[in-house]
Amino acid sequence: MRLARILILTSLALTLTSCFSGPVSSTGSVGFGGGYIQVEAWASSRCVHSGDRVHLRATVTNKTSKTQTFETTDVPVLDLLVAYGKGAQRWSDGKPLTPDLTHLELQPGQSKTIEMDWIAQPTVGVVVATFFYSDRPSFKQEASVTIGVPCPGPFP
């Protein structure tokens, strides 16, 4: 009986820990001409240890029935930010604002994805995918996920 309880508790702990360490994503959307544009933030793990590499992704998808064109001048149309403690890292860091970053045309059902890796710092990381559909700062849609650093419990 005692051995059965230990096995059940160990199994439960392993199951809960694996839930914390899997991928995590979040979506947001903004209405456009009879449909919507969807933005997704994704991280390869929701729970890591300091120094671990986390793969991050931002995707924007045209869920309308028409081709949609977006253009900005001061920011990338799609960007990915990870903020942690007093630091931050963007996908666009060090990239010139060329038409590849400031102009986006999506056919119906088409997506655009950007990716980057982040080395986890000893603090919680917040990952934000930002889609600017106009040069006006308030005309944006975001999706975000949180990455726990360090993982709770004895198992990564």
Secondary structure, 3 states (H helix, E strand, C coil): CHHHHHHHHHHHHHHHHHHHHCCEEEEEEEEECCEEEEEEEEECCCECCCCCEEEEEEEEEECCCCCEEEECCCCCCEEEEEEECCEEEECCCCCCCCHHHHEEEECCCCEEEEEEEEECCCCCEEEEEEEECCCCCCCEEEEEEEEECCCCCCCC
